[in-house]
Amino acid sequence: MASMSDLGLHHLYSGKVRDLYEVDDRHLLMVASDRMSAFDVVMEETVPQKGRVLTAFTDHWLTTFSDAPRSLMSCDPTIIDQTVPGFLGQTAWHGRSMLVRRAEMLSLECIVRGRLAGQAYDEYATCGTVHEMSVAPGMQLTDAFPEPMFTPSTKAASGHDVNISSDRAALLIGHDRLQAASTLCLDLFTRAASAMAAVGLVLADTKFELGYVDGELVLCDEVLTPDSSRIWPVEEVRSGETPPAFDKQPFRDWLSTRPWDKTPPPPPVPDDVIATTSARYVDAYQRVTGQSINDWYGASS
């Protein structure tokens, strides 16, 4: 099998899950691997179908919200091949690749929270605040906020991101940019939460990546996937209890039972845990979209 360099692509960056390649001065190819990360550590094992599920999820939401500005141009291998000649013959990359416009990334993680969970719950239980911002007293784990909250965090080059208030975020990127980011993210979260509620799912929170293309603020990277969101079956959500999830939280929970200090190297992951995790990603896609992942690009024949 050819490598990306054989197609004339220059490798720019590898994150915990995605690999980024330069196509030309205006376009990039973003490839979602099957790597699994938790607590900022990448596991040795991979999760089958994960990269295709994440890419298919992003395409689904951007197709659903056709009015949302985005860097994504196409996931269709025949269209990618027009910009990256030879790509059509590289079937291992089909279904996990996105041809995108190069963006100037916003130096902020744009998180929207509809429910109290995760780090927000930890902070609330300790300080009574969420991202240093006041919220109603007496809330329990999984309780809904009166309105979805835009809760930004720093984007750390290394180590962990830091949750901050909107006031602190405005100092980092400017009030106008923050307002534009907040408006875009809150609107998409509200619409996505409504769509998920229609199929019996709760969108507890999600993280958006934003950037500027030709002066326009656009969505970048993955959008409303199980890696960037907490997704719960509505019938399993009870105040004060941790619900089962269609995201990678159950995998984090499993890791938390291991004698591991959350630094590399990670513990080995058994085959049954890998299989369960893969099935959860696939099930999430089918429940949200009503489609089979086997109908997405790159399915095994």
C-alpha positions as CSV (number, residue, x, y, z in Angstrom):
1,M,0.0,0.0,0.0
2,A,1.3,3.5,-0.9
3,S,2.0,6.0,1.8
4,M,0.6,9.5,2.0
5,S,4.0,10.8,0.9
6,D,3.6,8.7,-2.3
7,L,0.5,10.8,-3.1
8,G,2.5,14.0,-2.6
9,L,1.2,14.8,0.8
10,H,3.4,16.2,3.6
11,H,2.8,15.0,7.1
12,L,2.2,18.0,9.4
13,Y,1.0,16.5,12.7
14,S,-0.3,13.5,14.5
15,G,-2.6,14.0,17.4
16,K,-4.0,11.4,19.8
17,V,-6.4,10.2,17.2
18,R,-6.0,12.2,13.9
19,D,-3.2,12.6,11.4
20,L,-2.9,15.8,9.4
21,Y,-1.4,16.1,6.0
22,E,-0.7,19.1,3.8
23,V,-2.3,18.9,0.3
24,D,-1.4,22.4,-0.8
25,D,-1.3,25.9,0.6
26,R,-5.1,26.0,1.1
27,H,-6.1,22.4,1.7
28,L,-5.4,19.7,4.3
29,L,-6.3,16.0,4.5
30,M,-7.4,15.0,8.0
31,V,-7.4,11.2,8.7
32,A,-9.1,9.7,11.8
33,S,-7.2,6.6,13.0
34,D,-8.6,3.8,15.2
35,R,-6.4,4.9,18.1
36,M,-8.0,5.3,21.5
37,S,-6.9,7.9,24.0
38,A,-8.0,8.4,27.6
39,F,-6.6,10.7,30.2
40,D,-4.4,12.2,27.5
41,V,-2.6,8.8,26.9
42,V,-2.9,6.8,23.7
43,M,-3.6,3.1,24.2
44,E,-1.4,0.5,22.5
45,E,-4.5,-1.2,21.1
46,T,-6.7,0.2,18.4
47,V,-10.5,0.1,18.3
48,P,-11.9,-1.3,15.0
49,Q,-14.3,1.1,13.0
50,K,-13.6,4.0,15.4
51,G,-12.0,6.3,12.7
52,R,-14.8,5.6,10.2
53,V,-17.5,6.2,12.9
54,L,-16.0,9.6,13.9
55,T,-15.7,10.7,10.3
56,A,-19.2,9.5,9.4
57,F,-20.6,11.3,12.5
58,T,-19.0,14.6,11.5
59,D,-20.3,14.3,7.9
60,H,-23.8,13.5,9.2
61,W,-24.0,16.5,11.4
62,L,-22.6,18.9,8.8
63,T,-25.0,17.5,6.2
64,T,-27.9,17.9,8.7
65,F,-26.8,21.5,9.6
66,S,-26.1,22.5,6.0
67,D,-26.1,26.2,7.0
68,A,-23.3,25.8,9.5
69,P,-20.0,27.3,8.3
70,R,-17.3,24.6,8.1
71,S,-13.8,23.8,6.9
72,L,-14.9,20.4,5.6
73,M,-15.0,20.1,1.8
74,S,-15.7,16.4,1.4
75,C,-15.3,12.9,2.7
76,D,-16.2,11.3,-0.6
77,P,-13.1,9.5,-2.0
78,T,-14.0,10.3,-5.6
79,I,-14.1,14.0,-4.7
80,I,-10.9,13.8,-2.6
81,D,-9.2,12.1,-5.5
82,Q,-9.8,15.2,-7.7
83,T,-7.5,17.2,-5.3
84,V,-5.3,14.3,-4.2
85,P,-4.7,12.2,-7.3
86,G,-4.3,8.5,-6.5
87,F,-6.4,8.7,-3.3
88,L,-9.2,6.7,-4.9
89,G,-7.0,3.6,-5.0
90,Q,-6.0,3.8,-1.3
91,T,-9.1,2.1,0.2
92,A,-7.6,1.9,3.7
93,W,-8.1,5.6,4.0
94,H,-11.6,5.8,2.7
95,G,-14.3,6.7,5.2
96,R,-11.8,8.1,7.7
97,S,-10.4,11.0,5.6
98,M,-11.7,14.5,5.3
99,L,-10.5,17.1,2.8
100,V,-10.7,20.4,4.6
101,R,-9.8,24.0,4.0
102,R,-6.8,25.2,6.0
103,A,-7.9,27.4,8.9
104,E,-6.4,29.7,11.4
105,M,-7.5,27.9,14.6
106,L,-9.1,29.7,17.5
107,S,-6.9,29.3,20.5
108,L,-9.7,28.2,22.7
109,E,-11.6,24.9,23.3
110,C,-15.3,25.7,22.8
111,I,-17.4,23.5,25.1
112,V,-21.1,23.6,25.5
113,R,-22.7,21.9,28.5
114,G,-26.4,21.0,28.8
115,R,-26.0,18.8,31.8
116,L,-23.7,18.7,34.9
117,A,-21.1,16.0,34.3
118,G,-17.4,15.3,34.0
119,Q,-14.9,18.0,35.1
120,A,-17.8,20.5,35.5
121,Y,-19.4,18.3,38.1
122,D,-16.0,17.9,39.9
123,E,-15.6,21.6,40.1
124,Y,-19.2,22.2,41.1
125,A,-19.0,19.6,43.9
126,T,-15.9,21.3,45.3
127,C,-16.5,25.0,44.6
128,G,-20.2,25.4,43.6
129,T,-19.1,26.9,40.2
130,V,-18.7,25.7,36.6
131,H,-15.7,27.1,34.8
132,E,-15.4,29.7,37.5
133,M,-19.0,30.8,36.8
134,S,-21.9,30.8,39.2
135,V,-24.7,28.3,38.7
136,A,-27.7,27.3,40.7
137,P,-27.1,25.6,44.1
138,G,-28.3,22.1,44.9
139,M,-27.6,20.5,41.5
140,Q,-26.8,16.8,41.2
141,L,-24.8,14.8,38.7
142,T,-26.6,14.7,35.3
143,D,-29.0,17.5,36.2
144,A,-29.8,19.9,33.3
145,F,-28.8,23.5,33.4
146,P,-31.6,26.0,32.9
147,E,-30.0,26.8,29.6
148,P,-27.0,25.3,27.9
149,M,-23.8,26.9,29.0
150,F,-20.8,28.0,26.9
151,T,-17.8,26.9,29.0
152,P,-14.5,27.5,27.3
153,S,-11.1,26.1,28.2
154,T,-7.5,26.9,27.2
155,K,-6.0,24.9,24.4
156,A,-2.7,23.6,25.9
157,A,0.2,22.7,23.6
158,S,1.1,20.1,26.1
159,G,-0.4,18.8,29.3
160,H,-4.0,19.4,30.2
161,D,-6.4,22.2,29.0
162,V,-7.6,24.5,31.8
163,N,-11.3,25.3,32.3
164,I,-11.8,29.1,32.4
165,S,-14.7,31.6,32.6
166,S,-16.1,33.5,29.6
167,D,-14.5,36.7,31.1
168,R,-11.1,35.1,31.0
169,A,-11.7,33.7,27.6
170,A,-12.5,37.2,26.3
171,L,-9.2,38.4,27.5
172,L,-7.5,35.7,25.5
173,I,-9.2,36.0,22.2
174,G,-11.2,39.2,22.4
175,H,-14.9,39.9,23.2
176,D,-16.1,39.9,19.6
177,R,-14.5,36.6,18.7
178,L,-15.7,35.0,21.9
179,Q,-19.3,36.2,21.3
180,A,-19.2,34.8,17.7
181,A,-17.9,31.5,19.0
182,S,-20.5,31.3,21.8
183,T,-23.4,32.1,19.5
184,L,-22.4,29.5,16.9
185,C,-21.7,26.7,19.4
186,L,-24.8,27.3,21.5
187,D,-27.0,27.3,18.4
188,L,-25.5,24.0,17.1
189,F,-25.7,22.3,20.5
190,T,-29.3,23.2,20.9
191,R,-30.2,21.9,17.5
192,A,-28.2,18.7,17.9
193,A,-29.6,18.1,21.4
194,S,-33.1,18.3,19.9
195,A,-32.3,15.9,17.2
196,M,-30.8,13.4,19.6
197,A,-33.8,13.7,22.0
198,A,-36.0,12.7,19.1
199,V,-34.2,9.3,19.0
200,G,-34.1,8.8,22.8
201,L,-30.6,10.2,23.5
202,V,-29.4,13.0,25.8
203,L,-26.5,15.2,24.5
204,A,-25.0,16.2,27.9
205,D,-22.1,18.2,26.5
206,T,-19.8,18.6,23.5
207,K,-16.6,20.3,22.4
208,F,-16.3,22.2,19.2
209,E,-13.1,23.2,17.4
210,L,-13.4,26.5,15.5
211,G,-11.1,28.4,13.2
212,Y,-11.1,31.2,10.6
213,V,-11.1,30.6,6.8
214,D,-10.9,33.8,4.7
215,G,-12.1,35.8,7.7
216,E,-15.1,33.5,8.4
217,L,-15.5,31.6,11.7
218,V,-16.0,27.9,10.8
219,L,-16.3,24.5,12.4
220,C,-13.1,22.4,12.1
221,D,-12.1,18.9,13.1
222,E,-14.7,16.5,14.4
223,V,-18.3,17.6,15.1
224,L,-20.6,16.1,17.7
225,T,-18.9,12.7,17.8
226,P,-18.7,10.2,20.7
227,D,-15.1,11.4,21.3
228,S,-16.1,15.0,21.6
229,S,-19.4,14.6,23.3
230,R,-21.2,12.8,26.2
231,I,-24.2,11.0,24.9
232,W,-26.6,9.1,27.2
233,P,-29.7,7.0,26.6
234,V,-32.5,9.1,28.1
235,E,-34.2,6.1,29.9
236,E,-31.0,5.5,31.9
237,V,-30.5,9.1,33.1
238,R,-31.2,9.5,36.8
239,S,-30.3,12.5,39.0
240,G,-27.1,11.9,41.0
241,E,-26.1,8.7,39.2
242,T,-23.6,8.0,36.4
243,P,-25.6,6.8,33.3
244,P,-24.2,4.3,30.7
245,A,-22.9,6.2,27.8
246,F,-22.5,6.0,24.0
247,D,-19.2,7.9,24.3
248,K,-15.8,6.7,25.5
249,Q,-16.6,7.4,29.2
250,P,-17.3,3.7,29.9
251,F,-13.8,3.0,28.6
252,R,-12.4,5.7,31.0
253,D,-14.3,4.1,33.8
254,W,-12.8,0.7,33.0
255,L,-9.3,2.2,33.0
256,S,-10.0,3.9,36.4
257,T,-10.4,0.4,37.9
258,R,-6.9,-0.5,36.8
259,P,-3.8,0.0,39.0
260,W,-2.5,2.8,36.7
261,D,-1.3,6.3,37.5
262,K,-2.7,7.7,34.1
263,T,0.8,8.2,32.7
264,P,2.5,6.3,29.8
265,P,2.7,3.4,29.3
266,P,-1.0,2.5,29.6
267,P,-2.2,-0.9,30.8
268,P,-3.0,-3.6,28.2
269,V,-6.6,-3.6,27.1
270,P,-8.3,-7.0,26.8
271,D,-10.0,-8.0,23.6
272,D,-13.5,-8.0,25.1
273,V,-13.1,-4.4,26.2
274,I,-11.9,-3.4,22.8
275,A,-14.8,-5.3,21.1
276,T,-17.4,-3.7,23.5
277,T,-15.9,-0.2,22.9
278,S,-16.1,-0.7,19.1
279,A,-19.7,-1.9,19.3
280,R,-20.6,1.2,21.4
281,Y,-19.2,3.5,18.8
282,V,-21.0,1.7,16.0
283,D,-24.3,1.6,17.9
284,A,-24.1,5.3,18.7
285,Y,-23.8,6.1,15.0
286,Q,-26.7,3.9,14.1
287,R,-29.0,5.3,16.8
288,V,-28.2,8.9,16.0
289,T,-28.3,8.7,12.2
290,G,-30.6,5.8,11.5
291,Q,-27.9,4.5,9.1
292,S,-25.5,1.5,9.1
293,I,-21.8,2.2,9.3
294,N,-21.5,-0.5,6.6
295,D,-23.1,1.9,4.2
296,W,-20.4,4.5,4.8
297,Y,-17.2,4.8,2.7
298,G,-14.5,2.3,3.4
299,A,-16.7,-0.6,4.5
300,S,-15.0,-4.0,4.2
301,S,-16.3,-6.1,1.3
